[in-house]
């Protein structure tokens, strides 16, 4: 598509000084580069042609490489390749010097990635009989280059992807894939599902065919040559490194070219495809359509050299009452014309896997908590279909089996699971913005305020009736919290009071943050999200969020204008 884009000379004729003329931090430099790439994609083919010679210079800039290095180091500072150099081995100055030399080598065209390091680790350190698995590691500087390539190329390549490609894309996860599947299936009554996996997808990608496709979609011959060095760094004709930062984008591109890009040519344009990495879902209306769709899928991927794992008999499932299907770690079943999800066995295996990996990283107890939090964040669709107390107890059991005893409280985990559930529900609900009242009177209504004492580490909140300055309610002091949490509790407590009295008077608060939390039914508080609060606070947060989710009080919530009306009457007067 871009094969004949360049005149002789290409990016070598472009002034490096012009590309690197950016002020600010390395993070700001990367942000500007990616913004330019996205703008070029939106502007069309001519703009992409104009920016193409700059892509290699963006990637090879030491600031871009340093930001990629920092991102990777946050995930695992101890990872090392064949050179046994880890992210935390060099100090800041040495890292800059290394990446500057790497960038220069890329621009001169003589950068060669180092060899990969392969090592076997036990699948389960507590059960040696399960055998081992092989993981592949590359040198940190190579990983930084791969990540920079992926970041710059993703906007160019993913602009061509249909909505059904979800995996390996920034800002998307398996919850997005499930939400899309539910939406399409319920709206179009497509309850015969074909669920397939590509067998050993990364290991089976033909390298020569992959590079011919990369050359069609990447508008820079120099960049294509750099990618080729990563793809062919090991002997053989098949396979790309599964652990490499660039490999997911290459796999997505390769499968897209052979599958989604030509799907309509197989005569089944009405059958939607949803793909999360190498997990495939075809949504069909009946078994006959499902069999034709599976055959078309098998033919296309066989042409690409990618075999399917399950076969037609196992892959096709009719979601009639009593039947269910496992996909992406969810057990999906039908209730009337609606679909619901539970936790599949594969999801529990994924949690065990991540807890096992936590032992190989620094601060393993913290890594284990992160693994549990990330796992729960993906289970919003299952919130109403499972016994929460039983599943939370099982999480604790699994963690203890892997040697982790210091976990967040059940109240904290229950609250986090609720947040995931509310995010899930929001995908299916149209936002109805609340119109502010045309005229606001402060002669009547309820005003609320909250307070947090850092010194005493106590939180409290109250409400005051505007018509007679009498106190409507008071709560606290409560151990742990913040000003915004106190304001949030005050607003919800006020709404509950007004609703119980059948009063539609306005409620006033001087905290725009808390008002936004109430309107969005979401709490954006780091201390609450990380499990640092008292159990009593988590129980109150869970109760209030559930009440907001199940009720839509008609009372307008108005931001108190202290410059116009003075201090809010509910203020504690401690400023």
Secondary structure, DSSP 8 states (H G I E B T S, - for coil): --TT---TTGGGGS-HHHHT---S-HHHHHHHHHHHHHHHHHH-HHHHHHHHTTHHHHHHSHHHHHHHHHHHHHH-TT-B-TT--BTTTS-HHHHHHHHHHHHHHHHHT-------EEEEEES-TT-GGG-EEEEEE--HHHHHHHHHHHHHHHHHHHTTS-TTB-TT-TT--HHHHHHHHHHHHHHHT--EEEEEEBTTHHHH-BHHHHHHHHHHH-S-HHHHHHHHHHHTSSSSSB---TTSTTHHHHHHHHHHHHTGGGGGGGT-TTSEEEEETTEEEEEESSHHHHHHHHHHHHHHHHHTT--BSS-HHHHEEE--TT-EEEETTEEEEEETTEEEEEE-HHHHHHHHHHHHHHTTSSSHHHHHHHHHHHHHHT-GGGTTTS-HHHHHHHHHHHHHHTT------HHHHHHHHHHHHHHHHHTTS--------SS--SSSSEEEEEEEETTTTEEEEEEEETTT--EEEEEEEEES--HHHHHHHHHHHHHHHHHHTT----EEES-HHHHHHHHHT----HHHHTT-S-HHHHHHHHHHHHHHHH------EEE--HHHH-S-TT-----
